[in-house]
Amino acid sequence: MLLSLALLAACDNEPKFQGTKMSPFFPMDGGRQAEYVNEDPEGTPWQLVVEKIEPVERVDDEDVVTFEWSRDDNAELVGAVKWSSSSGDGIKIHAYSVGTEDFITFDTPVLVTDDDDLMLRGQEVVTETNGYTFTATYVGPEDCPVQWGLEWEDCAHITLDDGDGDDMAGPIFSGDYWLVQRYGPAWMQLTGFEEKWNLAHYDWDGDE
């Protein structure tokens, strides 16, 4: 009986899983450029180029990085998103722009993950800002093989709903992301596009 009680007490004292650490799934160090093909090549025949832009901004003790989205066929700017990703603060969106328009800055950054940088499967994080109610949900780990040729497993699937009930309208960054540690988005199901963007090429320069 005493042995059983001792084992039960030991089990109660074991550390409990607090969640998956999310910031490694969206790294922002060095120079980064990715190219994506749309899974509807007839409807969207061009590639989406996502490139980190210098310089990095410092906002409220966080590094905020701008990623520009452009078309590969004519270099037309699709838009840009300002992100931060850091251990202990999670992944956030601070601002975005459409085409060559000015940035729209959020009064409160949009939480893509919990601000303690840990997420449990099915966990939701809600941000009310600039008239939107964003809900980010960690769906869980899923396989996400990419056109680039890598058979990635255990990708972090995150849904970011802007709350307007229309998948074809709203901020350009809303949708679903399948993220890979050290690389970032492998697949993106973005607002305004019926099919996913699939990673076709990736460049990283660690000297920057």
PyMOL commands that place a pseudoatom at each C-alpha (Angstrom):
pseudoatom trace, name=CA, resn=MET, resi=1, chain=A, elem=C, hetatm=0, pos=[0.000, 0.000, 0.000]
pseudoatom trace, name=CA, resn=LEU, resi=2, chain=A, elem=C, hetatm=0, pos=[2.787, 2.421, 0.942]
pseudoatom trace, name=CA, resn=LEU, resi=3, chain=A, elem=C, hetatm=0, pos=[4.597, 1.572, -2.293]
pseudoatom trace, name=CA, resn=SER, resi=4, chain=A, elem=C, hetatm=0, pos=[1.452, 2.321, -4.323]
pseudoatom trace, name=CA, resn=LEU, resi=5, chain=A, elem=C, hetatm=0, pos=[1.043, 5.692, -2.609]
pseudoatom trace, name=CA, resn=ALA, resi=6, chain=A, elem=C, hetatm=0, pos=[4.690, 6.524, -3.263]
pseudoatom trace, name=CA, resn=LEU, resi=7, chain=A, elem=C, hetatm=0, pos=[4.345, 5.691, -6.967]
pseudoatom trace, name=CA, resn=LEU, resi=8, chain=A, elem=C, hetatm=0, pos=[1.179, 7.797, -7.205]
pseudoatom trace, name=CA, resn=ALA, resi=9, chain=A, elem=C, hetatm=0, pos=[2.901, 10.761, -5.594]
pseudoatom trace, name=CA, resn=ALA, resi=10, chain=A, elem=C, hetatm=0, pos=[5.845, 10.402, -7.987]
pseudoatom trace, name=CA, resn=CYS, resi=11, chain=A, elem=C, hetatm=0, pos=[3.491, 10.429, -10.975]
pseudoatom trace, name=CA, resn=ASP, resi=12, chain=A, elem=C, hetatm=0, pos=[1.761, 13.556, -9.684]
pseudoatom trace, name=CA, resn=ASN, resi=13, chain=A, elem=C, hetatm=0, pos=[5.135, 15.322, -9.459]
pseudoatom trace, name=CA, resn=GLU, resi=14, chain=A, elem=C, hetatm=0, pos=[6.177, 14.542, -13.047]
pseudoatom trace, name=CA, resn=PRO, resi=15, chain=A, elem=C, hetatm=0, pos=[6.329, 17.655, -15.265]
pseudoatom trace, name=CA, resn=LYS, resi=16, chain=A, elem=C, hetatm=0, pos=[3.298, 17.988, -17.523]
pseudoatom trace, name=CA, resn=PHE, resi=17, chain=A, elem=C, hetatm=0, pos=[3.526, 18.820, -21.233]
pseudoatom trace, name=CA, resn=GLN, resi=18, chain=A, elem=C, hetatm=0, pos=[3.036, 22.576, -21.557]
pseudoatom trace, name=CA, resn=GLY, resi=19, chain=A, elem=C, hetatm=0, pos=[2.726, 22.712, -25.330]
pseudoatom trace, name=CA, resn=THR, resi=20, chain=A, elem=C, hetatm=0, pos=[4.774, 22.898, -28.529]
pseudoatom trace, name=CA, resn=LYS, resi=21, chain=A, elem=C, hetatm=0, pos=[7.289, 25.733, -28.717]
pseudoatom trace, name=CA, resn=MET, resi=22, chain=A, elem=C, hetatm=0, pos=[6.216, 27.670, -31.808]
pseudoatom trace, name=CA, resn=SER, resi=23, chain=A, elem=C, hetatm=0, pos=[8.824, 30.357, -32.584]
pseudoatom trace, name=CA, resn=PRO, resi=24, chain=A, elem=C, hetatm=0, pos=[11.317, 27.846, -34.126]
pseudoatom trace, name=CA, resn=PHE, resi=25, chain=A, elem=C, hetatm=0, pos=[8.648, 27.175, -36.785]
pseudoatom trace, name=CA, resn=PHE, resi=26, chain=A, elem=C, hetatm=0, pos=[8.926, 30.764, -38.037]
pseudoatom trace, name=CA, resn=PRO, resi=27, chain=A, elem=C, hetatm=0, pos=[12.629, 31.729, -37.997]
pseudoatom trace, name=CA, resn=MET, resi=28, chain=A, elem=C, hetatm=0, pos=[13.626, 35.201, -39.152]
pseudoatom trace, name=CA, resn=ASP, resi=29, chain=A, elem=C, hetatm=0, pos=[17.404, 35.244, -38.906]
pseudoatom trace, name=CA, resn=GLY, resi=30, chain=A, elem=C, hetatm=0, pos=[19.667, 35.814, -41.917]
pseudoatom trace, name=CA, resn=GLY, resi=31, chain=A, elem=C, hetatm=0, pos=[18.551, 36.533, -45.439]
pseudoatom trace, name=CA, resn=ARG, resi=32, chain=A, elem=C, hetatm=0, pos=[15.502, 34.551, -46.530]
pseudoatom trace, name=CA, resn=GLN, resi=33, chain=A, elem=C, hetatm=0, pos=[13.638, 34.136, -49.807]
pseudoatom trace, name=CA, resn=ALA, resi=34, chain=A, elem=C, hetatm=0, pos=[11.052, 31.510, -50.707]
pseudoatom trace, name=CA, resn=GLU, resi=35, chain=A, elem=C, hetatm=0, pos=[9.113, 30.777, -53.878]
pseudoatom trace, name=CA, resn=TYR, resi=36, chain=A, elem=C, hetatm=0, pos=[5.702, 29.115, -53.903]
pseudoatom trace, name=CA, resn=VAL, resi=37, chain=A, elem=C, hetatm=0, pos=[3.599, 27.576, -56.655]
pseudoatom trace, name=CA, resn=ASN, resi=38, chain=A, elem=C, hetatm=0, pos=[-0.171, 27.590, -56.419]
pseudoatom trace, name=CA, resn=GLU, resi=39, chain=A, elem=C, hetatm=0, pos=[-1.917, 24.231, -56.520]
pseudoatom trace, name=CA, resn=ASP, resi=40, chain=A, elem=C, hetatm=0, pos=[-4.272, 25.713, -59.123]
pseudoatom trace, name=CA, resn=PRO, resi=41, chain=A, elem=C, hetatm=0, pos=[-1.733, 26.424, -61.908]
pseudoatom trace, name=CA, resn=GLU, resi=42, chain=A, elem=C, hetatm=0, pos=[-4.453, 27.310, -64.395]
pseudoatom trace, name=CA, resn=GLY, resi=43, chain=A, elem=C, hetatm=0, pos=[-6.049, 29.913, -62.160]
pseudoatom trace, name=CA, resn=THR, resi=44, chain=A, elem=C, hetatm=0, pos=[-2.755, 31.209, -60.746]
pseudoatom trace, name=CA, resn=PRO, resi=45, chain=A, elem=C, hetatm=0, pos=[0.077, 30.431, -63.195]
pseudoatom trace, name=CA, resn=TRP, resi=46, chain=A, elem=C, hetatm=0, pos=[2.664, 32.685, -61.535]
pseudoatom trace, name=CA, resn=GLN, resi=47, chain=A, elem=C, hetatm=0, pos=[4.807, 31.962, -58.489]
pseudoatom trace, name=CA, resn=LEU, resi=48, chain=A, elem=C, hetatm=0, pos=[4.617, 33.860, -55.219]
pseudoatom trace, name=CA, resn=VAL, resi=49, chain=A, elem=C, hetatm=0, pos=[8.003, 35.169, -54.053]
pseudoatom trace, name=CA, resn=VAL, resi=50, chain=A, elem=C, hetatm=0, pos=[8.313, 35.873, -50.312]
pseudoatom trace, name=CA, resn=GLU, resi=51, chain=A, elem=C, hetatm=0, pos=[11.434, 37.799, -49.334]
pseudoatom trace, name=CA, resn=LYS, resi=52, chain=A, elem=C, hetatm=0, pos=[12.726, 39.173, -46.052]
pseudoatom trace, name=CA, resn=ILE, resi=53, chain=A, elem=C, hetatm=0, pos=[13.405, 42.909, -46.325]
pseudoatom trace, name=CA, resn=GLU, resi=54, chain=A, elem=C, hetatm=0, pos=[16.048, 44.852, -44.420]
pseudoatom trace, name=CA, resn=PRO, resi=55, chain=A, elem=C, hetatm=0, pos=[16.364, 46.648, -42.111]
pseudoatom trace, name=CA, resn=VAL, resi=56, chain=A, elem=C, hetatm=0, pos=[14.787, 44.839, -39.153]
pseudoatom trace, name=CA, resn=GLU, resi=57, chain=A, elem=C, hetatm=0, pos=[12.699, 47.179, -36.983]
pseudoatom trace, name=CA, resn=ARG, resi=58, chain=A, elem=C, hetatm=0, pos=[12.779, 47.242, -33.202]
pseudoatom trace, name=CA, resn=VAL, resi=59, chain=A, elem=C, hetatm=0, pos=[9.279, 47.641, -31.739]
pseudoatom trace, name=CA, resn=ASP, resi=60, chain=A, elem=C, hetatm=0, pos=[8.472, 47.253, -28.026]
pseudoatom trace, name=CA, resn=ASP, resi=61, chain=A, elem=C, hetatm=0, pos=[11.663, 45.234, -27.442]
pseudoatom trace, name=CA, resn=GLU, resi=62, chain=A, elem=C, hetatm=0, pos=[10.860, 42.873, -30.320]
pseudoatom trace, name=CA, resn=ASP, resi=63, chain=A, elem=C, hetatm=0, pos=[12.527, 42.469, -33.710]
pseudoatom trace, name=CA, resn=VAL, resi=64, chain=A, elem=C, hetatm=0, pos=[9.875, 43.082, -36.384]
pseudoatom trace, name=CA, resn=VAL, resi=65, chain=A, elem=C, hetatm=0, pos=[10.710, 41.717, -39.836]
pseudoatom trace, name=CA, resn=THR, resi=66, chain=A, elem=C, hetatm=0, pos=[9.016, 42.691, -43.088]
pseudoatom trace, name=CA, resn=PHE, resi=67, chain=A, elem=C, hetatm=0, pos=[8.319, 39.959, -45.635]
pseudoatom trace, name=CA, resn=GLU, resi=68, chain=A, elem=C, hetatm=0, pos=[7.326, 41.220, -49.078]
pseudoatom trace, name=CA, resn=TRP, resi=69, chain=A, elem=C, hetatm=0, pos=[5.136, 39.113, -51.370]
pseudoatom trace, name=CA, resn=SER, resi=70, chain=A, elem=C, hetatm=0, pos=[5.548, 39.592, -55.110]
pseudoatom trace, name=CA, resn=ARG, resi=71, chain=A, elem=C, hetatm=0, pos=[4.821, 37.849, -58.411]
pseudoatom trace, name=CA, resn=ASP, resi=72, chain=A, elem=C, hetatm=0, pos=[7.713, 36.158, -60.172]
pseudoatom trace, name=CA, resn=ASP, resi=73, chain=A, elem=C, hetatm=0, pos=[6.431, 36.950, -63.682]
pseudoatom trace, name=CA, resn=ASN, resi=74, chain=A, elem=C, hetatm=0, pos=[6.330, 40.735, -63.466]
pseudoatom trace, name=CA, resn=ALA, resi=75, chain=A, elem=C, hetatm=0, pos=[7.724, 41.606, -59.986]
pseudoatom trace, name=CA, resn=GLU, resi=76, chain=A, elem=C, hetatm=0, pos=[4.354, 43.169, -59.107]
pseudoatom trace, name=CA, resn=LEU, resi=77, chain=A, elem=C, hetatm=0, pos=[4.062, 43.655, -55.365]
pseudoatom trace, name=CA, resn=VAL, resi=78, chain=A, elem=C, hetatm=0, pos=[1.197, 41.597, -53.924]
pseudoatom trace, name=CA, resn=GLY, resi=79, chain=A, elem=C, hetatm=0, pos=[1.670, 42.962, -50.412]
pseudoatom trace, name=CA, resn=ALA, resi=80, chain=A, elem=C, hetatm=0, pos=[3.810, 42.763, -47.324]
pseudoatom trace, name=CA, resn=VAL, resi=81, chain=A, elem=C, hetatm=0, pos=[3.462, 41.547, -43.741]
pseudoatom trace, name=CA, resn=LYS, resi=82, chain=A, elem=C, hetatm=0, pos=[5.406, 42.597, -40.653]
pseudoatom trace, name=CA, resn=TRP, resi=83, chain=A, elem=C, hetatm=0, pos=[6.061, 39.665, -38.315]
pseudoatom trace, name=CA, resn=SER, resi=84, chain=A, elem=C, hetatm=0, pos=[7.869, 39.002, -35.075]
pseudoatom trace, name=CA, resn=SER, resi=85, chain=A, elem=C, hetatm=0, pos=[8.879, 35.583, -33.796]
pseudoatom trace, name=CA, resn=SER, resi=86, chain=A, elem=C, hetatm=0, pos=[10.799, 35.136, -30.573]
pseudoatom trace, name=CA, resn=SER, resi=87, chain=A, elem=C, hetatm=0, pos=[11.197, 32.627, -27.804]
pseudoatom trace, name=CA, resn=GLY, resi=88, chain=A, elem=C, hetatm=0, pos=[8.948, 33.616, -24.933]
pseudoatom trace, name=CA, resn=ASP, resi=89, chain=A, elem=C, hetatm=0, pos=[6.838, 36.038, -26.997]
pseudoatom trace, name=CA, resn=GLY, resi=90, chain=A, elem=C, hetatm=0, pos=[5.504, 33.757, -29.741]
pseudoatom trace, name=CA, resn=ILE, resi=91, chain=A, elem=C, hetatm=0, pos=[4.632, 34.681, -33.319]
pseudoatom trace, name=CA, resn=LYS, resi=92, chain=A, elem=C, hetatm=0, pos=[2.846, 37.984, -33.998]
pseudoatom trace, name=CA, resn=ILE, resi=93, chain=A, elem=C, hetatm=0, pos=[1.715, 40.102, -36.958]
pseudoatom trace, name=CA, resn=HIS, resi=94, chain=A, elem=C, hetatm=0, pos=[2.234, 43.837, -36.468]
pseudoatom trace, name=CA, resn=ALA, resi=95, chain=A, elem=C, hetatm=0, pos=[1.128, 45.307, -39.814]
pseudoatom trace, name=CA, resn=TYR, resi=96, chain=A, elem=C, hetatm=0, pos=[0.355, 44.501, -43.429]
pseudoatom trace, name=CA, resn=SER, resi=97, chain=A, elem=C, hetatm=0, pos=[-0.030, 46.219, -46.771]
pseudoatom trace, name=CA, resn=VAL, resi=98, chain=A, elem=C, hetatm=0, pos=[-1.731, 45.366, -50.058]
pseudoatom trace, name=CA, resn=GLY, resi=99, chain=A, elem=C, hetatm=0, pos=[0.112, 46.053, -53.295]
pseudoatom trace, name=CA, resn=THR, resi=100, chain=A, elem=C, hetatm=0, pos=[1.986, 49.344, -52.997]
pseudoatom trace, name=CA, resn=GLU, resi=101, chain=A, elem=C, hetatm=0, pos=[-0.447, 50.846, -50.468]
pseudoatom trace, name=CA, resn=ASP, resi=102, chain=A, elem=C, hetatm=0, pos=[0.698, 52.115, -47.064]
pseudoatom trace, name=CA, resn=PHE, resi=103, chain=A, elem=C, hetatm=0, pos=[0.997, 49.698, -44.175]
pseudoatom trace, name=CA, resn=ILE, resi=104, chain=A, elem=C, hetatm=0, pos=[-1.966, 49.177, -41.880]
pseudoatom trace, name=CA, resn=THR, resi=105, chain=A, elem=C, hetatm=0, pos=[-0.536, 48.863, -38.376]
pseudoatom trace, name=CA, resn=PHE, resi=106, chain=A, elem=C, hetatm=0, pos=[-2.484, 46.942, -35.744]
pseudoatom trace, name=CA, resn=ASP, resi=107, chain=A, elem=C, hetatm=0, pos=[-3.132, 48.769, -32.486]
pseudoatom trace, name=CA, resn=THR, resi=108, chain=A, elem=C, hetatm=0, pos=[-2.538, 45.422, -30.799]
pseudoatom trace, name=CA, resn=PRO, resi=109, chain=A, elem=C, hetatm=0, pos=[-0.347, 42.928, -32.699]
pseudoatom trace, name=CA, resn=VAL, resi=110, chain=A, elem=C, hetatm=0, pos=[-2.216, 39.871, -33.943]
pseudoatom trace, name=CA, resn=LEU, resi=111, chain=A, elem=C, hetatm=0, pos=[-1.237, 36.794, -31.943]
pseudoatom trace, name=CA, resn=VAL, resi=112, chain=A, elem=C, hetatm=0, pos=[-0.580, 33.858, -34.253]
pseudoatom trace, name=CA, resn=THR, resi=113, chain=A, elem=C, hetatm=0, pos=[0.438, 31.809, -31.217]
pseudoatom trace, name=CA, resn=ASP, resi=114, chain=A, elem=C, hetatm=0, pos=[0.091, 32.300, -27.489]
pseudoatom trace, name=CA, resn=ASP, resi=115, chain=A, elem=C, hetatm=0, pos=[2.425, 35.006, -26.243]
pseudoatom trace, name=CA, resn=ASP, resi=116, chain=A, elem=C, hetatm=0, pos=[4.199, 32.490, -23.993]
pseudoatom trace, name=CA, resn=ASP, resi=117, chain=A, elem=C, hetatm=0, pos=[5.313, 30.737, -27.245]
pseudoatom trace, name=CA, resn=LEU, resi=118, chain=A, elem=C, hetatm=0, pos=[3.669, 27.437, -26.284]
pseudoatom trace, name=CA, resn=MET, resi=119, chain=A, elem=C, hetatm=0, pos=[0.590, 25.905, -27.943]
pseudoatom trace, name=CA, resn=LEU, resi=120, chain=A, elem=C, hetatm=0, pos=[-1.386, 22.753, -27.269]
pseudoatom trace, name=CA, resn=ARG, resi=121, chain=A, elem=C, hetatm=0, pos=[-3.245, 20.908, -30.016]
pseudoatom trace, name=CA, resn=GLY, resi=122, chain=A, elem=C, hetatm=0, pos=[-6.621, 22.601, -30.521]
pseudoatom trace, name=CA, resn=GLN, resi=123, chain=A, elem=C, hetatm=0, pos=[-5.683, 25.661, -28.469]
pseudoatom trace, name=CA, resn=GLU, resi=124, chain=A, elem=C, hetatm=0, pos=[-7.130, 28.992, -29.632]
pseudoatom trace, name=CA, resn=VAL, resi=125, chain=A, elem=C, hetatm=0, pos=[-5.746, 32.505, -29.179]
pseudoatom trace, name=CA, resn=VAL, resi=126, chain=A, elem=C, hetatm=0, pos=[-8.027, 35.498, -29.826]
pseudoatom trace, name=CA, resn=THR, resi=127, chain=A, elem=C, hetatm=0, pos=[-6.922, 39.051, -30.684]
pseudoatom trace, name=CA, resn=GLU, resi=128, chain=A, elem=C, hetatm=0, pos=[-9.352, 41.956, -31.004]
pseudoatom trace, name=CA, resn=THR, resi=129, chain=A, elem=C, hetatm=0, pos=[-7.724, 44.807, -32.902]
pseudoatom trace, name=CA, resn=ASN, resi=130, chain=A, elem=C, hetatm=0, pos=[-8.579, 47.407, -35.567]
pseudoatom trace, name=CA, resn=GLY, resi=131, chain=A, elem=C, hetatm=0, pos=[-12.179, 46.201, -35.763]
pseudoatom trace, name=CA, resn=TYR, resi=132, chain=A, elem=C, hetatm=0, pos=[-11.217, 42.558, -36.362]
pseudoatom trace, name=CA, resn=THR, resi=133, chain=A, elem=C, hetatm=0, pos=[-11.496, 39.530, -34.111]
pseudoatom trace, name=CA, resn=PHE, resi=134, chain=A, elem=C, hetatm=0, pos=[-8.675, 37.197, -35.105]
pseudoatom trace, name=CA, resn=THR, resi=135, chain=A, elem=C, hetatm=0, pos=[-8.677, 33.618, -33.869]
pseudoatom trace, name=CA, resn=ALA, resi=136, chain=A, elem=C, hetatm=0, pos=[-5.498, 31.594, -34.216]
pseudoatom trace, name=CA, resn=THR, resi=137, chain=A, elem=C, hetatm=0, pos=[-5.805, 27.838, -33.688]
pseudoatom trace, name=CA, resn=TYR, resi=138, chain=A, elem=C, hetatm=0, pos=[-3.021, 25.291, -33.438]
pseudoatom trace, name=CA, resn=VAL, resi=139, chain=A, elem=C, hetatm=0, pos=[-4.566, 22.379, -35.322]
pseudoatom trace, name=CA, resn=GLY, resi=140, chain=A, elem=C, hetatm=0, pos=[-1.599, 20.129, -34.596]
pseudoatom trace, name=CA, resn=PRO, resi=141, chain=A, elem=C, hetatm=0, pos=[1.340, 18.448, -36.340]
pseudoatom trace, name=CA, resn=GLU, resi=142, chain=A, elem=C, hetatm=0, pos=[0.728, 17.240, -39.904]
pseudoatom trace, name=CA, resn=ASP, resi=143, chain=A, elem=C, hetatm=0, pos=[2.836, 16.016, -42.824]
pseudoatom trace, name=CA, resn=CYS, resi=144, chain=A, elem=C, hetatm=0, pos=[3.440, 18.663, -45.512]
pseudoatom trace, name=CA, resn=PRO, resi=145, chain=A, elem=C, hetatm=0, pos=[5.546, 17.362, -48.437]
pseudoatom trace, name=CA, resn=VAL, resi=146, chain=A, elem=C, hetatm=0, pos=[6.548, 20.207, -50.747]
pseudoatom trace, name=CA, resn=GLN, resi=147, chain=A, elem=C, hetatm=0, pos=[7.235, 20.614, -54.442]
pseudoatom trace, name=CA, resn=TRP, resi=148, chain=A, elem=C, hetatm=0, pos=[10.819, 21.531, -53.522]
pseudoatom trace, name=CA, resn=GLY, resi=149, chain=A, elem=C, hetatm=0, pos=[11.252, 17.788, -53.006]
pseudoatom trace, name=CA, resn=LEU, resi=150, chain=A, elem=C, hetatm=0, pos=[11.315, 17.422, -49.221]
pseudoatom trace, name=CA, resn=GLU, resi=151, chain=A, elem=C, hetatm=0, pos=[8.915, 15.061, -47.455]
pseudoatom trace, name=CA, resn=TRP, resi=152, chain=A, elem=C, hetatm=0, pos=[8.475, 17.095, -44.307]
pseudoatom trace, name=CA, resn=GLU, resi=153, chain=A, elem=C, hetatm=0, pos=[6.627, 15.569, -41.350]
pseudoatom trace, name=CA, resn=ASP, resi=154, chain=A, elem=C, hetatm=0, pos=[5.213, 17.043, -38.134]
pseudoatom trace, name=CA, resn=CYS, resi=155, chain=A, elem=C, hetatm=0, pos=[4.616, 20.469, -39.662]
pseudoatom trace, name=CA, resn=ALA, resi=156, chain=A, elem=C, hetatm=0, pos=[2.798, 22.863, -37.322]
pseudoatom trace, name=CA, resn=HIS, resi=157, chain=A, elem=C, hetatm=0, pos=[-0.640, 23.554, -38.831]
pseudoatom trace, name=CA, resn=ILE, resi=158, chain=A, elem=C, hetatm=0, pos=[-2.005, 26.906, -37.671]
pseudoatom trace, name=CA, resn=THR, resi=159, chain=A, elem=C, hetatm=0, pos=[-5.282, 28.471, -38.759]
pseudoatom trace, name=CA, resn=LEU, resi=160, chain=A, elem=C, hetatm=0, pos=[-5.650, 32.259, -38.558]
pseudoatom trace, name=CA, resn=ASP, resi=161, chain=A, elem=C, hetatm=0, pos=[-9.295, 33.322, -38.992]
pseudoatom trace, name=CA, resn=ASP, resi=162, chain=A, elem=C, hetatm=0, pos=[-10.013, 37.050, -39.410]
pseudoatom trace, name=CA, resn=GLY, resi=163, chain=A, elem=C, hetatm=0, pos=[-13.620, 36.618, -38.279]
pseudoatom trace, name=CA, resn=ASP, resi=164, chain=A, elem=C, hetatm=0, pos=[-15.373, 38.016, -41.356]
pseudoatom trace, name=CA, resn=GLY, resi=165, chain=A, elem=C, hetatm=0, pos=[-16.775, 34.660, -42.488]
pseudoatom trace, name=CA, resn=ASP, resi=166, chain=A, elem=C, hetatm=0, pos=[-15.350, 35.023, -46.010]
pseudoatom trace, name=CA, resn=ASP, resi=167, chain=A, elem=C, hetatm=0, pos=[-12.210, 33.108, -47.021]
pseudoatom trace, name=CA, resn=MET, resi=168, chain=A, elem=C, hetatm=0, pos=[-11.841, 35.243, -50.144]
pseudoatom trace, name=CA, resn=ALA, resi=169, chain=A, elem=C, hetatm=0, pos=[-11.872, 38.630, -48.371]
pseudoatom trace, name=CA, resn=GLY, resi=170, chain=A, elem=C, hetatm=0, pos=[-10.007, 40.267, -45.511]
pseudoatom trace, name=CA, resn=PRO, resi=171, chain=A, elem=C, hetatm=0, pos=[-6.345, 40.800, -44.604]
pseudoatom trace, name=CA, resn=ILE, resi=172, chain=A, elem=C, hetatm=0, pos=[-4.064, 39.025, -47.079]
pseudoatom trace, name=CA, resn=PHE, resi=173, chain=A, elem=C, hetatm=0, pos=[-2.278, 37.005, -44.396]
pseudoatom trace, name=CA, resn=SER, resi=174, chain=A, elem=C, hetatm=0, pos=[-5.398, 35.303, -43.020]
pseudoatom trace, name=CA, resn=GLY, resi=175, chain=A, elem=C, hetatm=0, pos=[-5.778, 31.581, -43.659]
pseudoatom trace, name=CA, resn=ASP, resi=176, chain=A, elem=C, hetatm=0, pos=[-3.877, 28.407, -42.875]
pseudoatom trace, name=CA, resn=TYR, resi=177, chain=A, elem=C, hetatm=0, pos=[-0.146, 27.853, -42.455]
pseudoatom trace, name=CA, resn=TRP, resi=178, chain=A, elem=C, hetatm=0, pos=[1.854, 24.647, -42.292]
pseudoatom trace, name=CA, resn=LEU, resi=179, chain=A, elem=C, hetatm=0, pos=[5.178, 25.610, -40.699]
pseudoatom trace, name=CA, resn=VAL, resi=180, chain=A, elem=C, hetatm=0, pos=[8.517, 23.795, -40.609]
pseudoatom trace, name=CA, resn=GLN, resi=181, chain=A, elem=C, hetatm=0, pos=[11.246, 24.385, -38.050]
pseudoatom trace, name=CA, resn=ARG, resi=182, chain=A, elem=C, hetatm=0, pos=[14.163, 26.500, -39.402]
pseudoatom trace, name=CA, resn=TYR, resi=183, chain=A, elem=C, hetatm=0, pos=[12.247, 27.245, -42.640]
pseudoatom trace, name=CA, resn=GLY, resi=184, chain=A, elem=C, hetatm=0, pos=[8.816, 28.668, -41.861]
pseudoatom trace, name=CA, resn=PRO, resi=185, chain=A, elem=C, hetatm=0, pos=[5.778, 28.216, -44.127]
pseudoatom trace, name=CA, resn=ALA, resi=186, chain=A, elem=C, hetatm=0, pos=[5.814, 25.093, -46.305]
pseudoatom trace, name=CA, resn=TRP, resi=187, chain=A, elem=C, hetatm=0, pos=[2.168, 25.494, -47.359]
pseudoatom trace, name=CA, resn=MET, resi=188, chain=A, elem=C, hetatm=0, pos=[-0.024, 28.597, -47.164]
pseudoatom trace, name=CA, resn=GLN, resi=189, chain=A, elem=C, hetatm=0, pos=[-3.779, 28.734, -47.759]
pseudoatom trace, name=CA, resn=LEU, resi=190, chain=A, elem=C, hetatm=0, pos=[-4.178, 32.503, -47.995]
pseudoatom trace, name=CA, resn=THR, resi=191, chain=A, elem=C, hetatm=0, pos=[-7.190, 34.797, -48.183]
pseudoatom trace, name=CA, resn=GLY, resi=192, chain=A, elem=C, hetatm=0, pos=[-8.191, 35.454, -51.776]
pseudoatom trace, name=CA, resn=PHE, resi=193, chain=A, elem=C, hetatm=0, pos=[-6.873, 32.170, -53.197]
pseudoatom trace, name=CA, resn=GLU, resi=194, chain=A, elem=C, hetatm=0, pos=[-8.906, 28.985, -53.488]
pseudoatom trace, name=CA, resn=GLU, resi=195, chain=A, elem=C, hetatm=0, pos=[-5.872, 26.659, -53.442]
pseudoatom trace, name=CA, resn=LYS, resi=196, chain=A, elem=C, hetatm=0, pos=[-2.746, 26.405, -51.315]
pseudoatom trace, name=CA, resn=TRP, resi=197, chain=A, elem=C, hetatm=0, pos=[0.681, 27.822, -52.055]
pseudoatom trace, name=CA, resn=ASN, resi=198, chain=A, elem=C, hetatm=0, pos=[3.309, 25.055, -52.029]
pseudoatom trace, name=CA, resn=LEU, resi=199, chain=A, elem=C, hetatm=0, pos=[7.018, 25.705, -51.393]
pseudoatom trace, name=CA, resn=ALA, resi=200, chain=A, elem=C, hetatm=0, pos=[9.036, 25.271, -54.607]
pseudoatom trace, name=CA, resn=HIS, resi=201, chain=A, elem=C, hetatm=0, pos=[12.391, 26.825, -53.664]
pseudoatom trace, name=CA, resn=TYR, resi=202, chain=A, elem=C, hetatm=0, pos=[14.122, 28.301, -50.610]
pseudoatom trace, name=CA, resn=ASP, resi=203, chain=A, elem=C, hetatm=0, pos=[17.283, 30.376, -50.087]
pseudoatom trace, name=CA, resn=TRP, resi=204, chain=A, elem=C, hetatm=0, pos=[18.870, 31.275, -46.778]
pseudoatom trace, name=CA, resn=ASP, resi=205, chain=A, elem=C, hetatm=0, pos=[21.971, 33.376, -46.152]
pseudoatom trace, name=CA, resn=GLY, resi=206, chain=A, elem=C, hetatm=0, pos=[23.139, 33.112, -42.585]
pseudoatom trace, name=CA, resn=ASP, resi=207, chain=A, elem=C, hetatm=0, pos=[25.717, 35.874, -42.959]
pseudoatom trace, name=CA, resn=GLU, resi=208, chain=A, elem=C, hetatm=0, pos=[23.164, 38.695, -43.015]
for i in range(1, 208): cmd.bond("trace and resi %d" % i, "trace and resi %d" % (i + 1))
show_as sticks, trace
zoom trace
